[in-house]
Amino acid sequence: MMNTIKKSKISIRELCLIGMFVAIIAVCAQITIPQPGGVPFTLQAWAISLAGLVLGAKNGTIAALVYVLLGAAGAPVFAAFSGGFGVIMRPTGGFILSFPVVALLAGLGERKGGIIWIYLGLAAGSIFNWLAGLLWFNFITDFGLAVSFGYAVAPFIIVGAVRTAVLPALSKSIRFALRKARVPI
């Protein structure tokens, strides 16, 4: 009996959509509002979650991973047009490293179908992002968990709730627009 291995292929269309979302994430990273603790508000996490919802778990994760790897390699795609491995070694690096998992969780929620699963996927992604960001921020700064939470997580809880509430409708609109433009998702 011959064992067969199923090969996972990515189509040219999927590659283009992944590249498009890498660019969207990079642009959204530049929309920043500095915060006193050094962790800025950016639209990066919105774009990462949106990639998972629109592209699905696999391709959304690939888009987030390509974005992180491009930035780590030195492309100026992180906030404030920064790039390089040194950016990941800064206090905000935990947030960046969590992005592929955030996209995966959003995509898995979308795959399960139903708005409750989508909300759960987005919420799980936000919590994972905050936890990774908090632990990394605390490790790098040695401020202690309470102070690190105040700088790295607390200011983003309301923004995360808004993101979770808004992104399902936005992703549905984007998917509709792509289908209308005859770009199958």
C-alpha positions as a printed NumPy array, in Angstrom:
array([[  0.   ,   0.   ,   0.   ],
       [  1.415,   3.294,  -1.054],
       [  1.33 ,   6.215,   1.346],
       [  0.375,   9.472,  -0.233],
       [  1.207,  12.841,   1.155],
       [ -1.248,  15.596,   0.433],
       [  0.651,  18.579,  -0.846],
       [ -0.616,  21.972,   0.161],
       [ -0.417,  24.342,  -2.753],
       [ -0.938,  28.053,  -2.698],
       [ -2.376,  29.52 ,  -5.857],
       [ -1.153,  32.689,  -7.531],
       [ -4.396,  34.373,  -6.449],
       [ -3.749,  33.392,  -2.826],
       [ -0.154,  34.648,  -3.044],
       [ -1.408,  37.979,  -4.363],
       [ -3.961,  38.287,  -1.56 ],
       [ -1.321,  37.37 ,   1.028],
       [  1.019,  40.013,  -0.431],
       [ -1.795,  42.546,  -0.457],
       [ -2.454,  41.921,   3.235],
       [  1.25 ,  42.123,   4.103],
       [  1.19 ,  45.588,   2.503],
       [ -2.022,  46.529,   4.356],
       [ -0.487,  45.445,   7.667],
       [  2.667,  47.48 ,   6.944],
       [  0.622,  50.586,   6.101],
       [ -1.587,  50.162,   9.179],
       [  1.539,  49.886,  11.349],
       [  2.398,  53.454,  10.375],
       [ -0.878,  54.813,  11.766],
       [  0.318,  55.312,  15.322],
       [ -0.477,  57.308,  18.424],
       [  2.456,  57.323,  20.879],
       [  1.708,  56.384,  24.505],
       [  3.667,  57.267,  27.661],
       [  4.727,  53.668,  28.357],
       [  6.318,  53.228,  24.946],
       [  3.651,  50.933,  23.456],
       [  1.905,  52.993,  20.753],
       [ -1.629,  52.591,  19.5  ],
       [ -1.376,  51.297,  15.939],
       [ -3.782,  49.78 ,  13.454],
       [ -1.378,  46.865,  13.037],
       [ -3.35 ,  44.463,  15.236],
       [ -6.538,  45.416,  13.386],
       [ -4.951,  44.509,  10.06 ],
       [ -3.511,  41.263,  11.441],
       [ -6.93 ,  40.134,  12.703],
       [ -8.548,  41.275,   9.468],
       [ -6.069,  39.157,   7.486],
       [ -7.138,  36.099,   9.47 ],
       [-10.819,  36.833,   8.915],
       [-10.582,  37.629,   5.2  ],
       [ -7.863,  35.218,   4.088],
       [ -8.658,  32.401,   6.486],
       [ -6.522,  30.704,   9.115],
       [ -3.744,  29.399,   6.844],
       [ -3.265,  32.345,   4.509],
       [ -3.871,  34.945,   7.226],
       [ -1.179,  33.297,   9.342],
       [  1.174,  33.234,   6.359],
       [  0.551,  36.963,   5.749],
       [  1.295,  37.767,   9.407],
       [  4.392,  35.567,   9.393],
       [  5.718,  37.164,   6.19 ],
       [  5.12 ,  40.596,   7.734],
       [  7.051,  39.665,  10.908],
       [  9.891,  38.092,   8.931],
       [ 10.137,  41.085,   6.567],
       [ 10.364,  43.419,   9.535],
       [ 12.875,  41.216,  11.35 ],
       [ 15.008,  41.121,   8.181],
       [ 15.186,  44.908,   8.2  ],
       [ 12.363,  46.082,   5.939],
       [ 10.858,  49.235,   7.508],
       [  7.384,  47.753,   7.984],
       [  7.017,  48.05 ,  11.755],
       [  5.616,  51.153,  13.471],
       [  7.411,  54.419,  12.687],
       [  8.967,  52.837,   9.569],
       [ 11.27 ,  50.746,  11.733],
       [ 12.636,  47.321,  10.946],
       [ 15.289,  44.855,  11.975],
       [ 15.645,  42.2  ,  14.614],
       [ 16.482,  44.913,  17.145],
       [ 12.894,  46.164,  16.984],
       [ 11.68 ,  42.749,  18.124],
       [ 14.143,  42.913,  21.003],
       [ 12.515,  46.13 ,  22.239],
       [  9.706,  46.133,  24.831],
       [  7.01 ,  45.863,  22.13 ],
       [  8.538,  42.786,  20.471],
       [  6.165,  40.361,  22.163],
       [  3.219,  41.95 ,  20.41 ],
       [  4.957,  41.587,  17.04 ],
       [  5.934,  37.962,  17.661],
       [  2.337,  37.083,  18.561],
       [  0.884,  38.314,  15.243],
       [  0.89 ,  34.976,  13.373],
       [ -1.046,  33.341,  16.22 ],
       [ -3.473,  36.291,  16.343],
       [ -4.226,  35.853,  12.626],
       [ -4.549,  32.09 ,  13.091],
       [ -7.071,  32.456,  15.926],
       [ -9.132,  34.992,  13.973],
       [ -9.109,  32.696,  10.947],
       [-10.074,  29.653,  12.985],
       [-13.01 ,  31.564,  14.458],
       [-14.112,  32.543,  10.964],
       [-13.701,  28.961,   9.722],
       [-16.015,  27.602,  12.434],
       [-18.752,  29.881,  11.096],
       [-21.23 ,  31.896,  13.056],
       [-20.694,  35.26 ,  14.639],
       [-20.094,  33.806,  18.117],
       [-17.121,  31.762,  16.856],
       [-15.763,  34.811,  15.031],
       [-16.004,  36.901,  18.196],
       [-14.363,  34.119,  20.211],
       [-11.511,  33.86 ,  17.688],
       [-10.953,  37.615,  17.743],
       [-11.137,  37.765,  21.533],
       [ -8.722,  34.838,  21.887],
       [ -6.345,  36.572,  19.465],
       [ -6.497,  39.812,  21.437],
       [ -5.89 ,  38.018,  24.729],
       [ -2.952,  36.085,  23.269],
       [ -1.515,  39.325,  21.83 ],
       [ -1.842,  41.119,  25.158],
       [ -0.392,  38.219,  27.125],
       [  2.62 ,  37.854,  24.799],
       [  3.097,  41.614,  24.779],
       [  2.779,  41.877,  28.56 ],
       [  5.234,  39.082,  29.292],
       [  7.795,  40.365,  26.781],
       [  7.398,  43.982,  27.96 ],
       [  7.864,  42.882,  31.57 ],
       [ 10.882,  40.728,  30.674],
       [ 12.62 ,  43.539,  28.764],
       [ 11.779,  46.428,  31.108],
       [ 11.686,  44.582,  34.45 ],
       [  8.964,  47.007,  35.635],
       [  6.947,  44.272,  37.327],
       [  3.712,  42.778,  36.061],
       [  1.376,  45.43 ,  37.485],
       [  3.253,  48.363,  35.959],
       [  3.82 ,  46.456,  32.72 ],
       [  0.09 ,  45.709,  32.549],
       [ -0.64 ,  49.412,  33.   ],
       [  1.65 ,  50.372,  30.132],
       [  1.289,  47.458,  27.734],
       [ -2.256,  46.126,  28.124],
       [ -4.67 ,  48.375,  30.036],
       [ -4.739,  51.194,  27.433],
       [ -5.651,  48.693,  24.714],
       [ -8.553,  46.805,  26.299],
       [-11.271,  49.179,  25.063],
       [ -9.613,  49.392,  21.639],
       [ -9.53 ,  45.573,  21.531],
       [-13.228,  45.392,  22.38 ],
       [-14.029,  47.866,  19.603],
       [-11.823,  45.888,  17.195],
       [-13.663,  42.681,  18.077],
       [-17.022,  44.378,  17.543],
       [-16.154,  46.082,  14.226],
       [-13.951,  43.627,  12.33 ],
       [-16.551,  40.946,  11.535],
       [-18.677,  43.449,   9.573],
       [-15.605,  44.976,   7.933],
       [-14.27 ,  41.571,   6.876],
       [-17.677,  40.637,   5.467],
       [-17.689,  43.863,   3.415],
       [-14.175,  43.212,   2.11 ],
       [-15.043,  39.639,   1.161],
       [-18.164,  40.907,  -0.624],
       [-16.151,  43.556,  -2.497],
       [-13.546,  40.98 ,  -3.536],
       [-16.238,  38.616,  -4.816],
       [-17.937,  41.469,  -6.658],
       [-14.57 ,  42.263,  -8.276],
       [-14.448,  38.575,  -9.245],
       [-11.579,  37.78 ,  -6.891],
       [-12.624,  34.487,  -5.292],
       [-11.643,  34.065,  -1.654]])
